[in-house]
Amino acid sequence: MLNEDQQKLIKLSNGIEMPQIGFGVWKIPFNQTAKIVTNAIKNHYRLIDTAKQYGNEKQVGQGIKDSGIEREQLFLTTKIFNGDQGDIDKLRNAF
């Protein structure tokens, strides 16, 4: 559990402060992802780290929705698959 007071922030170049510690969703079973993400958010995580390759975007979104925390209060980070890099059209379609 992450205590709200333990959440260290880093200031981005646009002035927004982002949590340095996030909750990763890699290898969480699909049928548990939404509940686990909800619990992470309720335990003060405000940064959720995912990737398209994990295949659990829908479950992560449901967990965010179920948490009751406004989306604007959360950061969601992702990664681009190596095969989608280098070509602008492939990159745009990766999302």
N, C-alpha and C positions, 0 to 999 in steps of 0.2 A: 504494500500500500504506500502511496506517495502522499505525504503530508502536504497540505496546501502551502505551508510556510517553507517547505523544502524545494519548491518549484523554482529553480534558477532560470532566469530569463537572459536572453541575448538580444541586443538591439540590432535590428536589421538596418540596411542603408536607407530605407524609407521611413525610419523612425519607429516602426512597429516592433514591439517586444514579443519574442517567440520563446517558448519553453526550450531548454536545452535537453531535457529528458523526455523521451516519448515512449509510447507503448507500441510494440511491434506485433503484427498479427500473422507472421509467417508460421506455417505448420499448425495453426489452430484448426481443429476439425470444423468443417463447414457448419455442422448442426449446433456448434457451441459458440461460433464467432460472434453473433449478435449479442448474446448474453454476456460474453466475456468483455466485449468492447463497452457495453453499457456499464458493467461493473468497474472497468478501468476509469471511465469518465467520472463515475460517481465517487471514485477514489482519487480524484483531483488530477488525473492525467488530462492534459489539454492538447497534446500532440499525439496523433495516431499515425503510425508509419505503415504503409502498405505498398503493394506493387501489383500491376496488372497480372503478372505471371502467377500470383497467388490464387487468382480466380475467385476471390471472396469479396469483391467490391460491394455486391448487393447486401451481403451479411454485415459488412462494416457499416454501410449506410443505415441499415435497420438498427444496428446497435447505437449509432449516433442519434437517430430519431427517438429511440426508446429511452435514451438517457434523460431527456427533458431539458438538456442544456442547449441553448441557442447555438446554431451552427457557427455564427459569427464569433463565438467565444473559443472555437476550436481551430487547430491547425491540422491539416491532413497532408502528409507528404507521401510521395510515390516515386517510383523509379521507372525508367524507360528501358525496355528490353534491348540488348545490344543489337539485335537484328533489325530494330526499328530506328536506329540512329543513322545519321549520314545522309539520308534522303528526306527532304522536307515533306513530301507527300506521305511517305511511310510514317514519319514522325507525327504528322497531324492525324492520321488515321489510327494511330496507336492509342489515342484517347477516345 
